[in-house]
């Protein structure tokens, strides 16, 4: 799968991420749509990074993972802001 970042990076999940990072990304794609706040998304990201894949332990944050999760945070913020705007 290819992931395009806001900064123009094109990342390949097979080439640019470890198996543990791919597992974490799968979880975070779900939390991107479910998080009720940026803080909750960050908490889930940190929990996943500490737990690792199959409870393997902490996963080092690569540049690729950092770029994708930063974009995810922006999308969560945008979604929450748009949701707040529709409630007014």
PyMOL Python script that loads the backbone (N, CA, C, O; Angstrom):
from pymol import cmd

cmd.read_pdbstr("""\
ATOM      1  N   UNK A   1       0.849  -1.163   0.000  1.00  0.00           N
ATOM      2  CA  UNK A   1       0.000   0.000   0.000  1.00  0.00           C
ATOM      3  C   UNK A   1       0.900   1.233   0.000  1.00  0.00           C
ATOM      4  O   UNK A   1       1.934   1.261   0.668  1.00  0.00           O
ATOM      5  N   UNK A   2       0.504   2.229  -0.739  1.00  0.00           N
ATOM      6  CA  UNK A   2       1.232   3.494  -0.792  1.00  0.00           C
ATOM      7  C   UNK A   2       0.514   4.511   0.095  1.00  0.00           C
ATOM      8  O   UNK A   2      -0.715   4.573   0.122  1.00  0.00           O
ATOM      9  N   UNK A   3       1.293   5.295   0.810  1.00  0.00           N
ATOM     10  CA  UNK A   3       0.761   6.360   1.648  1.00  0.00           C
ATOM     11  C   UNK A   3       1.403   7.656   1.187  1.00  0.00           C
ATOM     12  O   UNK A   3       2.628   7.764   1.144  1.00  0.00           O
ATOM     13  N   UNK A   4       0.581   8.642   0.842  1.00  0.00           N
ATOM     14  CA  UNK A   4       1.064   9.967   0.457  1.00  0.00           C
ATOM     15  C   UNK A   4       0.926  10.897   1.653  1.00  0.00           C
ATOM     16  O   UNK A   4      -0.152  11.007   2.237  1.00  0.00           O
ATOM     17  N   UNK A   5       2.013  11.565   2.019  1.00  0.00           N
ATOM     18  CA  UNK A   5       1.956  12.494   3.145  1.00  0.00           C
ATOM     19  C   UNK A   5       1.700  13.908   2.647  1.00  0.00           C
ATOM     20  O   UNK A   5       1.863  14.209   1.464  1.00  0.00           O
ATOM     21  N   UNK A   6       1.296  14.769   3.573  1.00  0.00           N
ATOM     22  CA  UNK A   6       1.069  16.174   3.233  1.00  0.00           C
ATOM     23  C   UNK A   6       2.350  16.845   2.746  1.00  0.00           C
ATOM     24  O   UNK A   6       2.296  17.813   1.987  1.00  0.00           O
ATOM     25  N   UNK A   7       3.491  16.336   3.178  1.00  0.00           N
ATOM     26  CA  UNK A   7       4.781  16.912   2.785  1.00  0.00           C
ATOM     27  C   UNK A   7       5.241  16.425   1.414  1.00  0.00           C
ATOM     28  O   UNK A   7       6.298  16.831   0.929  1.00  0.00           O
ATOM     29  N   UNK A   8       4.446  15.552   0.791  1.00  0.00           N
ATOM     30  CA  UNK A   8       4.782  15.073  -0.540  1.00  0.00           C
ATOM     31  C   UNK A   8       5.554  13.761  -0.576  1.00  0.00           C
ATOM     32  O   UNK A   8       5.959  13.312  -1.648  1.00  0.00           O
ATOM     33  N   UNK A   9       5.759  13.147   0.570  1.00  0.00           N
ATOM     34  CA  UNK A   9       6.429  11.845   0.596  1.00  0.00           C
ATOM     35  C   UNK A   9       5.472  10.758   0.121  1.00  0.00           C
ATOM     36  O   UNK A   9       4.283  10.788   0.436  1.00  0.00           O
ATOM     37  N   UNK A  10       5.986   9.818  -0.621  1.00  0.00           N
ATOM     38  CA  UNK A  10       5.209   8.644  -1.015  1.00  0.00           C
ATOM     39  C   UNK A  10       5.888   7.451  -0.360  1.00  0.00           C
ATOM     40  O   UNK A  10       7.004   7.075  -0.720  1.00  0.00           O
ATOM     41  N   UNK A  11       5.198   6.866   0.606  1.00  0.00           N
ATOM     42  CA  UNK A  11       5.762   5.769   1.381  1.00  0.00           C
ATOM     43  C   UNK A  11       5.090   4.460   1.004  1.00  0.00           C
ATOM     44  O   UNK A  11       3.877   4.402   0.803  1.00  0.00           O
ATOM     45  N   UNK A  12       5.887   3.427   0.911  1.00  0.00           N
ATOM     46  CA  UNK A  12       5.403   2.088   0.590  1.00  0.00           C
ATOM     47  C   UNK A  12       5.412   1.276   1.883  1.00  0.00           C
ATOM     48  O   UNK A  12       6.459   1.121   2.512  1.00  0.00           O
ATOM     49  N   UNK A  13       4.257   0.763   2.277  1.00  0.00           N
ATOM     50  CA  UNK A  13       4.194   0.051   3.555  1.00  0.00           C
ATOM     51  C   UNK A  13       5.079  -1.189   3.578  1.00  0.00           C
ATOM     52  O   UNK A  13       5.580  -1.562   4.639  1.00  0.00           O
ATOM     53  N   UNK A  14       5.281  -1.829   2.444  1.00  0.00           N
ATOM     54  CA  UNK A  14       6.155  -3.010   2.405  1.00  0.00           C
ATOM     55  C   UNK A  14       7.629  -2.642   2.531  1.00  0.00           C
ATOM     56  O   UNK A  14       8.409  -3.372   3.142  1.00  0.00           O
ATOM     57  N   UNK A  15       7.996  -1.529   1.963  1.00  0.00           N
ATOM     58  CA  UNK A  15       9.407  -1.151   1.892  1.00  0.00           C
ATOM     59  C   UNK A  15       9.837  -0.222   3.028  1.00  0.00           C
ATOM     60  O   UNK A  15      10.946  -0.346   3.547  1.00  0.00           O
ATOM     61  N   UNK A  16       8.963   0.703   3.411  1.00  0.00           N
ATOM     62  CA  UNK A  16       9.365   1.779   4.315  1.00  0.00           C
ATOM     63  C   UNK A  16       9.005   1.563   5.786  1.00  0.00           C
ATOM     64  O   UNK A  16       9.383   2.365   6.640  1.00  0.00           O
ATOM     65  N   UNK A  17       8.275   0.484   6.086  1.00  0.00           N
ATOM     66  CA  UNK A  17       7.849   0.234   7.462  1.00  0.00           C
ATOM     67  C   UNK A  17       8.186  -1.196   7.871  1.00  0.00           C
ATOM     68  O   UNK A  17       8.135  -2.116   7.055  1.00  0.00           O
ATOM     69  N   UNK A  18       8.526  -1.368   9.132  1.00  0.00           N
ATOM     70  CA  UNK A  18       8.733  -2.715   9.657  1.00  0.00           C
ATOM     71  C   UNK A  18       7.366  -3.362   9.882  1.00  0.00           C
ATOM     72  O   UNK A  18       6.334  -2.695   9.817  1.00  0.00           O
ATOM     73  N   UNK A  19       7.373  -4.650  10.145  1.00  0.00           N
ATOM     74  CA  UNK A  19       6.119  -5.355  10.433  1.00  0.00           C
ATOM     75  C   UNK A  19       5.436  -4.749  11.654  1.00  0.00           C
ATOM     76  O   UNK A  19       4.215  -4.590  11.666  1.00  0.00           O
ATOM     77  N   UNK A  20       6.207  -4.412  12.675  1.00  0.00           N
ATOM     78  CA  UNK A  20       5.636  -3.808  13.882  1.00  0.00           C
ATOM     79  C   UNK A  20       5.013  -2.447  13.566  1.00  0.00           C
ATOM     80  O   UNK A  20       3.938  -2.126  14.072  1.00  0.00           O
ATOM     81  N   UNK A  21       5.677  -1.654  12.739  1.00  0.00           N
ATOM     82  CA  UNK A  21       5.130  -0.346  12.362  1.00  0.00           C
ATOM     83  C   UNK A  21       3.842  -0.503  11.564  1.00  0.00           C
ATOM     84  O   UNK A  21       2.900   0.266  11.761  1.00  0.00           O
ATOM     85  N   UNK A  22       3.784  -1.473  10.680  1.00  0.00           N
ATOM     86  CA  UNK A  22       2.553  -1.709   9.910  1.00  0.00           C
ATOM     87  C   UNK A  22       1.406  -2.085  10.841  1.00  0.00           C
ATOM     88  O   UNK A  22       0.278  -1.627  10.658  1.00  0.00           O
ATOM     89  N   UNK A  23       1.688  -2.902  11.821  1.00  0.00           N
ATOM     90  CA  UNK A  23       0.673  -3.297  12.798  1.00  0.00           C
ATOM     91  C   UNK A  23       0.154  -2.067  13.547  1.00  0.00           C
ATOM     92  O   UNK A  23      -1.052  -1.910  13.738  1.00  0.00           O
ATOM     93  N   UNK A  24       1.064  -1.210  13.963  1.00  0.00           N
ATOM     94  CA  UNK A  24       0.680   0.010  14.673  1.00  0.00           C
ATOM     95  C   UNK A  24      -0.137   0.919  13.760  1.00  0.00           C
ATOM     96  O   UNK A  24      -1.139   1.489  14.193  1.00  0.00           O
ATOM     97  N   UNK A  25       0.276   1.058  12.511  1.00  0.00           N
ATOM     98  CA  UNK A  25      -0.479   1.890  11.571  1.00  0.00           C
ATOM     99  C   UNK A  25      -1.908   1.382  11.397  1.00  0.00           C
ATOM    100  O   UNK A  25      -2.840   2.182  11.312  1.00  0.00           O
ATOM    101  N   UNK A  26      -2.089   0.070  11.344  1.00  0.00           N
ATOM    102  CA  UNK A  26      -3.442  -0.481  11.219  1.00  0.00           C
ATOM    103  C   UNK A  26      -4.314  -0.029  12.380  1.00  0.00           C
ATOM    104  O   UNK A  26      -5.462   0.370  12.183  1.00  0.00           O
ATOM    105  N   UNK A  27      -3.771  -0.090  13.584  1.00  0.00           N
ATOM    106  CA  UNK A  27      -4.519   0.354  14.761  1.00  0.00           C
ATOM    107  C   UNK A  27      -4.814   1.851  14.679  1.00  0.00           C
ATOM    108  O   UNK A  27      -5.920   2.297  14.985  1.00  0.00           O
ATOM    109  N   UNK A  28      -3.810   2.612  14.264  1.00  0.00           N
ATOM    110  CA  UNK A  28      -3.977   4.066  14.243  1.00  0.00           C
ATOM    111  C   UNK A  28      -4.928   4.530  13.148  1.00  0.00           C
ATOM    112  O   UNK A  28      -5.594   5.552  13.316  1.00  0.00           O
ATOM    113  N   UNK A  29      -5.010   3.811  12.034  1.00  0.00           N
ATOM    114  CA  UNK A  29      -5.997   4.170  11.011  1.00  0.00           C
ATOM    115  C   UNK A  29      -7.403   4.074  11.594  1.00  0.00           C
ATOM    116  O   UNK A  29      -8.266   4.891  11.273  1.00  0.00           O
ATOM    117  N   UNK A  30      -7.633   3.091  12.438  1.00  0.00           N
ATOM    118  CA  UNK A  30      -8.929   2.969  13.101  1.00  0.00           C
ATOM    119  C   UNK A  30      -9.134   4.114  14.085  1.00  0.00           C
ATOM    120  O   UNK A  30     -10.185   4.754  14.087  1.00  0.00           O
ATOM    121  N   UNK A  31      -8.134   4.373  14.916  1.00  0.00           N
ATOM    122  CA  UNK A  31      -8.269   5.440  15.907  1.00  0.00           C
ATOM    123  C   UNK A  31      -8.377   6.819  15.262  1.00  0.00           C
ATOM    124  O   UNK A  31      -8.940   7.737  15.859  1.00  0.00           O
ATOM    125  N   UNK A  32      -7.854   6.970  14.073  1.00  0.00           N
ATOM    126  CA  UNK A  32      -7.972   8.252  13.367  1.00  0.00           C
ATOM    127  C   UNK A  32      -9.439   8.631  13.193  1.00  0.00           C
ATOM    128  O   UNK A  32      -9.789   9.809  13.274  1.00  0.00           O
ATOM    129  N   UNK A  33     -10.285   7.656  12.958  1.00  0.00           N
ATOM    130  CA  UNK A  33     -11.711   7.943  12.752  1.00  0.00           C
ATOM    131  C   UNK A  33     -12.521   7.876  14.041  1.00  0.00           C
ATOM    132  O   UNK A  33     -13.656   8.351  14.073  1.00  0.00           O
ATOM    133  N   UNK A  34     -11.968   7.300  15.100  1.00  0.00           N
ATOM    134  CA  UNK A  34     -12.731   7.113  16.333  1.00  0.00           C
ATOM    135  C   UNK A  34     -12.343   8.051  17.471  1.00  0.00           C
ATOM    136  O   UNK A  34     -13.146   8.282  18.376  1.00  0.00           O
ATOM    137  N   UNK A  35     -11.147   8.587  17.443  1.00  0.00           N
ATOM    138  CA  UNK A  35     -10.662   9.396  18.564  1.00  0.00           C
ATOM    139  C   UNK A  35     -11.580  10.588  18.810  1.00  0.00           C
ATOM    140  O   UNK A  35     -12.012  11.265  17.878  1.00  0.00           O
ATOM    141  N   UNK A  36     -11.863  10.824  20.075  1.00  0.00           N
ATOM    142  CA  UNK A  36     -12.726  11.939  20.455  1.00  0.00           C
ATOM    143  C   UNK A  36     -11.938  13.208  20.728  1.00  0.00           C
ATOM    144  O   UNK A  36     -12.524  14.263  20.972  1.00  0.00           O
ATOM    145  N   UNK A  37     -10.609  13.115  20.689  1.00  0.00           N
ATOM    146  CA  UNK A  37      -9.750  14.281  20.878  1.00  0.00           C
ATOM    147  C   UNK A  37      -8.355  13.957  20.341  1.00  0.00           C
ATOM    148  O   UNK A  37      -7.996  12.796  20.144  1.00  0.00           O
ATOM    149  N   UNK A  38      -7.594  15.004  20.114  1.00  0.00           N
ATOM    150  CA  UNK A  38      -6.195  14.824  19.707  1.00  0.00           C
ATOM    151  C   UNK A  38      -5.447  14.090  20.816  1.00  0.00           C
ATOM    152  O   UNK A  38      -4.619  13.218  20.553  1.00  0.00           O
ATOM    153  N   UNK A  39      -5.751  14.457  22.058  1.00  0.00           N
ATOM    154  CA  UNK A  39      -5.084  13.827  23.190  1.00  0.00           C
ATOM    155  C   UNK A  39      -5.337  12.322  23.210  1.00  0.00           C
ATOM    156  O   UNK A  39      -4.422  11.541  23.470  1.00  0.00           O
ATOM    157  N   UNK A  40      -6.580  11.913  22.935  1.00  0.00           N
ATOM    158  CA  UNK A  40      -6.890  10.486  22.922  1.00  0.00           C
ATOM    159  C   UNK A  40      -6.128   9.784  21.798  1.00  0.00           C
ATOM    160  O   UNK A  40      -5.608   8.686  21.996  1.00  0.00           O
ATOM    161  N   UNK A  41      -6.060  10.409  20.620  1.00  0.00           N
ATOM    162  CA  UNK A  41      -5.307   9.808  19.518  1.00  0.00           C
ATOM    163  C   UNK A  41      -3.835   9.656  19.902  1.00  0.00           C
ATOM    164  O   UNK A  41      -3.236   8.607  19.664  1.00  0.00           O
ATOM    165  N   UNK A  42      -3.261  10.689  20.488  1.00  0.00           N
ATOM    166  CA  UNK A  42      -1.852  10.629  20.896  1.00  0.00           C
ATOM    167  C   UNK A  42      -1.631   9.550  21.958  1.00  0.00           C
ATOM    168  O   UNK A  42      -0.621   8.847  21.940  1.00  0.00           O
ATOM    169  N   UNK A  43      -2.579   9.430  22.875  1.00  0.00           N
ATOM    170  CA  UNK A  43      -2.479   8.406  23.909  1.00  0.00           C
ATOM    171  C   UNK A  43      -2.483   7.012  23.278  1.00  0.00           C
ATOM    172  O   UNK A  43      -1.673   6.162  23.647  1.00  0.00           O
ATOM    173  N   UNK A  44      -3.386   6.777  22.336  1.00  0.00           N
ATOM    174  CA  UNK A  44      -3.461   5.471  21.672  1.00  0.00           C
ATOM    175  C   UNK A  44      -2.195   5.199  20.861  1.00  0.00           C
ATOM    176  O   UNK A  44      -1.711   4.068  20.807  1.00  0.00           O
ATOM    177  N   UNK A  45      -1.667   6.246  20.233  1.00  0.00           N
ATOM    178  CA  UNK A  45      -0.412   6.098  19.480  1.00  0.00           C
ATOM    179  C   UNK A  45       0.719   5.707  20.429  1.00  0.00           C
ATOM    180  O   UNK A  45       1.477   4.778  20.149  1.00  0.00           O
ATOM    181  N   UNK A  46       0.830   6.415  21.548  1.00  0.00           N
ATOM    182  CA  UNK A  46       1.896   6.122  22.507  1.00  0.00           C
ATOM    183  C   UNK A  46       1.754   4.721  23.098  1.00  0.00           C
ATOM    184  O   UNK A  46       2.747   4.013  23.267  1.00  0.00           O
ATOM    185  N   UNK A  47       0.523   4.322  23.413  1.00  0.00           N
ATOM    186  CA  UNK A  47       0.289   2.974  23.936  1.00  0.00           C
ATOM    187  C   UNK A  47       0.734   1.920  22.922  1.00  0.00           C
ATOM    188  O   UNK A  47       1.392   0.942  23.277  1.00  0.00           O
ATOM    189  N   UNK A  48       0.369   2.130  21.666  1.00  0.00           N
ATOM    190  CA  UNK A  48       0.738   1.168  20.621  1.00  0.00           C
ATOM    191  C   UNK A  48       2.252   1.111  20.445  1.00  0.00           C
ATOM    192  O   UNK A  48       2.814   0.032  20.257  1.00  0.00           O
ATOM    193  N   UNK A  49       2.912   2.259  20.504  1.00  0.00           N
ATOM    194  CA  UNK A  49       4.365   2.298  20.336  1.00  0.00           C
ATOM    195  C   UNK A  49       5.070   1.590  21.492  1.00  0.00           C
ATOM    196  O   UNK A  49       6.089   0.931  21.290  1.00  0.00           O
ATOM    197  N   UNK A  50       4.527   1.726  22.702  1.00  0.00           N
ATOM    198  CA  UNK A  50       5.140   1.076  23.863  1.00  0.00           C
ATOM    199  C   UNK A  50       4.873  -0.426  23.888  1.00  0.00           C
ATOM    200  O   UNK A  50       5.751  -1.216  24.237  1.00  0.00           O
ATOM    201  N   UNK A  51       3.654  -0.811  23.515  1.00  0.00           N
ATOM    202  CA  UNK A  51       3.284  -2.229  23.548  1.00  0.00           C
ATOM    203  C   UNK A  51       3.943  -3.005  22.411  1.00  0.00           C
ATOM    204  O   UNK A  51       4.345  -4.155  22.584  1.00  0.00           O
ATOM    205  N   UNK A  52       4.047  -2.370  21.257  1.00  0.00           N
ATOM    206  CA  UNK A  52       4.648  -3.032  20.107  1.00  0.00           C
ATOM    207  C   UNK A  52       3.696  -4.010  19.448  1.00  0.00           C
ATOM    208  O   UNK A  52       2.486  -3.981  19.677  1.00  0.00           O
ATOM    209  N   UNK A  53       4.251  -4.853  18.649  1.00  0.00           N
ATOM    210  CA  UNK A  53       3.487  -5.832  17.885  1.00  0.00           C
ATOM    211  C   UNK A  53       3.459  -7.130  18.663  1.00  0.00           C
ATOM    212  O   UNK A  53       4.513  -7.686  18.975  1.00  0.00           O
ATOM    213  N   UNK A  54       2.274  -7.624  18.983  1.00  0.00           N
ATOM    214  CA  UNK A  54       2.138  -8.867  19.756  1.00  0.00           C
ATOM    215  C   UNK A  54       2.834  -8.739  21.110  1.00  0.00           C
ATOM    216  O   UNK A  54       3.450  -9.684  21.604  1.00  0.00           O
ATOM    217  N   UNK A  55       2.720  -7.547  21.697  1.00  0.00           N
ATOM    218  CA  UNK A  55       3.354  -7.252  22.991  1.00  0.00           C
ATOM    219  C   UNK A  55       4.864  -7.486  22.960  1.00  0.00           C
ATOM    220  O   UNK A  55       5.447  -7.950  23.940  1.00  0.00           O
ATOM    221  N   UNK A  56       5.489  -7.163  21.833  1.00  0.00           N
ATOM    222  CA  UNK A  56       6.929  -7.379  21.663  1.00  0.00           C
ATOM    223  C   UNK A  56       7.773  -6.319  22.348  1.00  0.00           C
ATOM    224  O   UNK A  56       8.993  -6.457  22.433  1.00  0.00           O
ATOM    225  N   UNK A  57       7.141  -5.267  22.834  1.00  0.00           N
ATOM    226  CA  UNK A  57       7.885  -4.203  23.481  1.00  0.00           C
ATOM    227  C   UNK A  57       7.967  -2.976  22.601  1.00  0.00           C
ATOM    228  O   UNK A  57       7.473  -2.975  21.473  1.00  0.00           O
ATOM    229  N   UNK A  58       8.595  -1.924  23.120  1.00  0.00           N
ATOM    230  CA  UNK A  58       8.625  -0.639  22.425  1.00  0.00           C
ATOM    231  C   UNK A  58       9.146  -0.725  20.988  1.00  0.00           C
ATOM    232  O   UNK A  58      10.070  -1.475  20.675  1.00  0.00           O
ATOM    233  N   UNK A  59       8.513   0.075  20.135  1.00  0.00           N
ATOM    234  CA  UNK A  59       8.894   0.158  18.727  1.00  0.00           C
ATOM    235  C   UNK A  59       9.533   1.525  18.508  1.00  0.00           C
ATOM    236  O   UNK A  59       8.910   2.544  18.808  1.00  0.00           O
ATOM    237  N   UNK A  60      10.767   1.573  17.990  1.00  0.00           N
ATOM    238  CA  UNK A  60      11.388   2.869  17.704  1.00  0.00           C
ATOM    239  C   UNK A  60      10.604   3.610  16.620  1.00  0.00           C
ATOM    240  O   UNK A  60      10.095   3.004  15.676  1.00  0.00           O
ATOM    241  N   UNK A  61      10.521   4.921  16.775  1.00  0.00           N
ATOM    242  CA  UNK A  61       9.773   5.738  15.817  1.00  0.00           C
ATOM    243  C   UNK A  61      10.690   6.096  14.649  1.00  0.00           C
ATOM    244  O   UNK A  61      11.674   6.816  14.815  1.00  0.00           O
ATOM    245  N   UNK A  62      10.353   5.587  13.477  1.00  0.00           N
ATOM    246  CA  UNK A  62      11.126   5.919  12.273  1.00  0.00           C
ATOM    247  C   UNK A  62      10.623   7.240  11.705  1.00  0.00           C
ATOM    248  O   UNK A  62       9.565   7.735  12.095  1.00  0.00           O
ATOM    249  N   UNK A  63      11.381   7.796  10.792  1.00  0.00           N
ATOM    250  CA  UNK A  63      10.952   9.021  10.123  1.00  0.00           C
ATOM    251  C   UNK A  63       9.665   8.818   9.350  1.00  0.00           C
ATOM    252  O   UNK A  63       8.801   9.696   9.326  1.00  0.00           O
ATOM    253  N   UNK A  64       9.536   7.655   8.717  1.00  0.00           N
ATOM    254  CA  UNK A  64       8.327   7.357   7.942  1.00  0.00           C
ATOM    255  C   UNK A  64       7.109   7.287   8.853  1.00  0.00           C
ATOM    256  O   UNK A  64       6.065   7.861   8.543  1.00  0.00           O
ATOM    257  N   UNK A  65       7.237   6.589   9.969  1.00  0.00           N
ATOM    258  CA  UNK A  65       6.108   6.465  10.896  1.00  0.00           C
ATOM    259  C   UNK A  65       5.759   7.818  11.499  1.00  0.00           C
ATOM    260  O   UNK A  65       4.583   8.142  11.667  1.00  0.00           O
ATOM    261  N   UNK A  66       6.760   8.594  11.820  1.00  0.00           N
ATOM    262  CA  UNK A  66       6.536   9.928  12.370  1.00  0.00           C
ATOM    263  C   UNK A  66       5.791  10.819  11.377  1.00  0.00           C
ATOM    264  O   UNK A  66       4.883  11.553  11.766  1.00  0.00           O
ATOM    265  N   UNK A  67       6.164  10.760  10.106  1.00  0.00           N
ATOM    266  CA  UNK A  67       5.503  11.571   9.074  1.00  0.00           C
ATOM    267  C   UNK A  67       4.037  11.182   8.923  1.00  0.00           C
ATOM    268  O   UNK A  67       3.169  12.047   8.813  1.00  0.00           O
ATOM    269  N   UNK A  68       3.764   9.884   8.917  1.00  0.00           N
ATOM    270  CA  UNK A  68       2.381   9.426   8.739  1.00  0.00           C
ATOM    271  C   UNK A  68       1.538   9.766   9.959  1.00  0.00           C
ATOM    272  O   UNK A  68       0.400  10.212   9.811  1.00  0.00           O
ATOM    273  N   UNK A  69       2.071   9.565  11.163  1.00  0.00           N
ATOM    274  CA  UNK A  69       1.267   9.852  12.354  1.00  0.00           C
ATOM    275  C   UNK A  69       1.040  11.354  12.523  1.00  0.00           C
ATOM    276  O   UNK A  69       0.010  11.764  13.059  1.00  0.00           O
ATOM    277  N   UNK A  70       1.982  12.172  12.076  1.00  0.00           N
ATOM    278  CA  UNK A  70       1.766  13.624  12.114  1.00  0.00           C
ATOM    279  C   UNK A  70       0.608  14.008  11.195  1.00  0.00           C
ATOM    280  O   UNK A  70      -0.223  14.840  11.558  1.00  0.00           O
ATOM    281  N   UNK A  71       0.551  13.408  10.013  1.00  0.00           N
ATOM    282  CA  UNK A  71      -0.574  13.652   9.103  1.00  0.00           C
ATOM    283  C   UNK A  71      -1.881  13.162   9.710  1.00  0.00           C
ATOM    284  O   UNK A  71      -2.916  13.815   9.580  1.00  0.00           O
ATOM    285  N   UNK A  72      -1.831  12.016  10.371  1.00  0.00           N
ATOM    286  CA  UNK A  72      -3.038  11.484  11.010  1.00  0.00           C
ATOM    287  C   UNK A  72      -3.562  12.458  12.063  1.00  0.00           C
ATOM    288  O   UNK A  72      -4.765  12.703  12.150  1.00  0.00           O
ATOM    289  N   UNK A  73      -2.647  13.010  12.863  1.00  0.00           N
ATOM    290  CA  UNK A  73      -3.059  13.975  13.885  1.00  0.00           C
ATOM    291  C   UNK A  73      -3.742  15.183  13.246  1.00  0.00           C
ATOM    292  O   UNK A  73      -4.747  15.674  13.760  1.00  0.00           O
ATOM    293  N   UNK A  74      -3.206  15.656  12.139  1.00  0.00           N
ATOM    294  CA  UNK A  74      -3.825  16.792  11.439  1.00  0.00           C
ATOM    295  C   UNK A  74      -5.230  16.436  10.971  1.00  0.00           C
ATOM    296  O   UNK A  74      -6.148  17.249  11.081  1.00  0.00           O
ATOM    297  N   UNK A  75      -5.401  15.227  10.451  1.00  0.00           N
ATOM    298  CA  UNK A  75      -6.728  14.811   9.981  1.00  0.00           C
ATOM    299  C   UNK A  75      -7.704  14.646  11.144  1.00  0.00           C
ATOM    300  O   UNK A  75      -8.886  14.964  11.010  1.00  0.00           O
ATOM    301  N   UNK A  76      -7.219  14.152  12.280  1.00  0.00           N
ATOM    302  CA  UNK A  76      -8.078  14.044  13.463  1.00  0.00           C
ATOM    303  C   UNK A  76      -8.526  15.441  13.886  1.00  0.00           C
ATOM    304  O   UNK A  76      -9.706  15.663  14.159  1.00  0.00           O
ATOM    305  N   UNK A  77      -7.589  16.374  13.940  1.00  0.00           N
ATOM    306  CA  UNK A  77      -7.925  17.745  14.332  1.00  0.00           C
ATOM    307  C   UNK A  77      -8.936  18.353  13.370  1.00  0.00           C
ATOM    308  O   UNK A  77      -9.882  19.015  13.797  1.00  0.00           O
ATOM    309  N   UNK A  78      -8.741  18.133  12.081  1.00  0.00           N
ATOM    310  CA  UNK A  78      -9.662  18.663  11.071  1.00  0.00           C
ATOM    311  C   UNK A  78     -11.052  18.045  11.234  1.00  0.00           C
ATOM    312  O   UNK A  78     -12.060  18.749  11.174  1.00  0.00           O
ATOM    313  N   UNK A  79     -11.098  16.737  11.437  1.00  0.00           N
ATOM    314  CA  UNK A  79     -12.382  16.046  11.610  1.00  0.00           C
ATOM    315  C   UNK A  79     -13.112  16.567  12.841  1.00  0.00           C
ATOM    316  O   UNK A  79     -14.318  16.810  12.796  1.00  0.00           O
ATOM    317  N   UNK A  80     -12.381  16.738  13.938  1.00  0.00           N
ATOM    318  CA  UNK A  80     -13.007  17.218  15.168  1.00  0.00           C
ATOM    319  C   UNK A  80     -13.483  18.660  15.012  1.00  0.00           C
ATOM    320  O   UNK A  80     -14.555  19.021  15.498  1.00  0.00           O
ATOM    321  N   UNK A  81     -12.689  19.476  14.338  1.00  0.00           N
ATOM    322  CA  UNK A  81     -13.075  20.876  14.115  1.00  0.00           C
ATOM    323  C   UNK A  81     -14.322  20.949  13.244  1.00  0.00           C
ATOM    324  O   UNK A  81     -15.237  21.720  13.531  1.00  0.00           O
ATOM    325  N   UNK A  82     -14.362  20.149  12.180  1.00  0.00           N
ATOM    326  CA  UNK A  82     -15.535  20.134  11.298  1.00  0.00           C
ATOM    327  C   UNK A  82     -16.755  19.616  12.043  1.00  0.00           C
ATOM    328  O   UNK A  82     -17.864  20.109  11.836  1.00  0.00           O
ATOM    329  N   UNK A  83     -16.563  18.630  12.904  1.00  0.00           N
ATOM    330  CA  UNK A  83     -17.664  18.107  13.704  1.00  0.00           C
ATOM    331  C   UNK A  83     -18.207  19.155  14.651  1.00  0.00           C
ATOM    332  O   UNK A  83     -19.419  19.253  14.843  1.00  0.00           O
ATOM    333  N   UNK A  84     -17.310  19.952  15.253  1.00  0.00           N
ATOM    334  CA  UNK A  84     -17.743  21.029  16.140  1.00  0.00           C
ATOM    335  C   UNK A  84     -18.494  22.100  15.368  1.00  0.00           C
ATOM    336  O   UNK A  84     -19.452  22.678  15.881  1.00  0.00           O
ATOM    337  N   UNK A  85     -18.070  22.368  14.140  1.00  0.00           N
ATOM    338  CA  UNK A  85     -18.719  23.401  13.323  1.00  0.00           C
ATOM    339  C   UNK A  85     -20.139  22.994  12.953  1.00  0.00           C
ATOM    340  O   UNK A  85     -21.016  23.852  12.856  1.00  0.00           O
ATOM    341  N   UNK A  86     -20.383  21.712  12.746  1.00  0.00           N
ATOM    342  CA  UNK A  86     -21.730  21.269  12.368  1.00  0.00           C
ATOM    343  C   UNK A  86     -22.677  21.255  13.558  1.00  0.00           C
ATOM    344  O   UNK A  86     -23.894  21.203  13.378  1.00  0.00           O
ATOM    345  N   UNK A  87     -22.137  21.300  14.770  1.00  0.00           N
ATOM    346  CA  UNK A  87     -22.979  21.298  15.972  1.00  0.00           C
ATOM    347  C   UNK A  87     -23.483  22.693  16.312  1.00  0.00           C
ATOM    348  O   UNK A  87     -24.380  22.842  17.141  1.00  0.00           O
ATOM    349  N   UNK A  88     -22.918  23.714  15.682  1.00  0.00           N
ATOM    350  CA  UNK A  88     -23.309  25.108  15.992  1.00  0.00           C
ATOM    351  C   UNK A  88     -24.521  25.525  15.211  1.00  0.00           C
ATOM    352  O   UNK A  88     -24.984  26.657  15.347  1.00  0.00           O
TER     353      UNK A  88
END
""", "prot")
cmd.dss("prot")
cmd.show_as("cartoon", "prot")
cmd.util.cbc("prot")
cmd.orient("prot")
